[in-house]
């Protein structure tokens, strides 16, 4: 049975491996959610979970390790919904309340994260930022189909 484990940003998580206290209930395939200071959440899948609890091992070395692979990036949830005229509903939902309250830089970040999540979902890719957009929108191998009829229009 897969579970969802939520963790705060910690030095015990690297790009490929996560380390937890020995009493952590973790199995292969479990999802690990890492909350970042920005409010953004990164989601990883645990693979190759190993319990390090052999006899003779010092208590400080007893732990659970897991290789991790990124699953998706999710924007921080908005507390309330404010529609912004002329904006795509996904962007408006993610950033409208922040923008209306004068938190412009946070609104831009939330809008970008919402677009990034939509692109990840539609393309099936887990990259983020520029690498995601390059792989998704590359004219030679686009992961999201664009036609001349929707050029310049919303892909999300």
C-alpha positions in Angstrom: 0.0 0.0 0.0 1.4 3.4 -1.0 1.4 6.3 1.4 2.1 10.0 1.3 4.8 11.3 3.6 5.1 15.0 4.0 8.5 16.4 5.1 9.9 19.9 5.6 13.0 21.0 3.7 15.9 19.3 5.4 19.6 18.7 4.7 18.8 15.0 4.8 17.2 15.2 1.3 19.4 15.5 -1.7 18.5 15.4 -5.4 18.7 11.6 -5.5 18.6 10.2 -1.9 16.5 10.9 1.2 17.4 9.9 4.7 14.9 9.5 7.5 14.8 8.3 11.2 14.7 4.6 11.6 11.1 4.6 12.9 9.8 6.1 9.6 7.3 3.9 7.9 8.5 4.0 4.3 8.1 1.5 1.4 9.1 1.4 -2.3 6.6 3.4 -4.3 5.5 5.7 -1.4 5.2 9.4 -2.2 7.3 12.0 -0.3 6.2 15.6 -0.4 8.9 18.2 0.4 7.6 21.7 1.3 9.9 24.5 0.3 10.1 27.9 2.0 8.4 29.5 -1.1 5.3 27.4 -0.3 5.9 25.2 -3.4 5.8 21.5 -2.9 8.0 19.0 -4.6 6.7 15.4 -4.9 9.1 12.4 -5.1 8.6 8.7 -5.3 10.7 6.5 -3.0 12.6 3.6 -4.6 15.1 1.2 -3.2 14.1 1.8 0.4 16.7 0.4 2.8 16.5 0.1 6.6 20.0 0.5 8.2 19.5 -1.2 11.6 22.1 -3.9 11.8 23.5 -5.1 15.1 26.7 -3.3 16.1 25.7 -0.2 14.1 25.9 2.9 16.3 22.5 4.4 17.0 23.5 7.6 15.1 24.0 5.5 12.0 20.6 3.7 12.2 18.3 5.2 9.6 16.1 4.6 6.6 17.4 5.7 3.2 15.6 5.8 -0.1 16.5 6.7 -3.6 14.0 9.3 -4.8 12.7 10.4 -8.2 10.8 13.5 -8.9 7.1 13.1 -9.7 5.6 16.6 -10.0 5.9 20.1 -8.8 2.8 21.8 -7.4 2.1 25.4 -6.8 1.3 26.6 -3.3 -2.5 26.6 -2.9 -4.3 29.9 -2.9 -6.5 30.6 0.1 -9.2 32.3 -2.0 -10.1 32.7 -5.6 -10.0 36.1 -7.4 -10.6 36.2 -11.1 -8.3 38.5 -13.2 -10.0 39.5 -16.4 -8.2 38.5 -19.5 -6.1 35.9 -17.7 -6.3 32.1 -18.3 -8.4 30.6 -15.5 -5.5 28.4 -14.3 -3.2 31.5 -13.8 -6.1 33.5 -12.4 -6.9 30.8 -9.8 -3.2 30.4 -8.8 -2.3 34.0 -8.6 -5.4 36.2 -8.5 -5.7 36.5 -4.7 -2.0 37.3 -4.3 -2.1 39.9 -7.1 -5.3 41.5 -5.7 -3.6 41.7 -2.2 -0.6 43.5 -3.7 1.8 40.5 -3.4 3.0 40.9 -7.0 6.2 38.9 -6.9 4.5 36.0 -5.2 1.7 36.2 -7.7 4.1 36.0 -10.6 5.8 33.0 -8.9 2.4 31.3 -8.3 1.4 31.9 -11.9 4.6 30.4 -13.2 4.3 27.4 -10.9 0.7 26.8 -12.2 1.8 27.0 -15.8 4.7 24.7 -15.0 2.4 22.1 -13.4 0.1 22.2 -16.4 3.0 21.7 -18.8 4.3 18.8 -16.7 0.9 17.2 -16.6 0.2 17.6 -20.3 3.7 16.6 -21.4 4.3 13.8 -18.9 7.7 15.2 -18.0 9.0 16.0 -14.5 11.7 18.6 -15.4 11.2 22.1 -14.3 11.9 25.6 -15.6 13.8 26.1 -18.9 14.6 22.4 -19.4 10.9 21.5 -19.2 9.9 24.2 -21.6 12.7 23.3 -24.1 11.8 19.6 -24.1 8.0 20.3 -24.2 8.0 23.0 -26.9 10.9 22.0 -29.1 9.6 22.2 -32.7 11.5 19.0 -33.7 10.1 16.9 -30.9 7.3 18.8 -29.2 5.5 17.0 -26.3 2.5 19.3 -26.6 1.1 19.6 -30.1 0.8 23.2 -31.4 -1.0 23.9 -34.7 -1.0 27.0 -36.8 -4.7 27.5 -35.8 -3.7 28.0 -32.1 -0.4 29.8 -32.6 -0.1 32.5 -29.9 -2.9 31.0 -27.9 -3.0 29.1 -24.6 -1.4 25.7 -24.4 -2.6 25.2 -20.9 
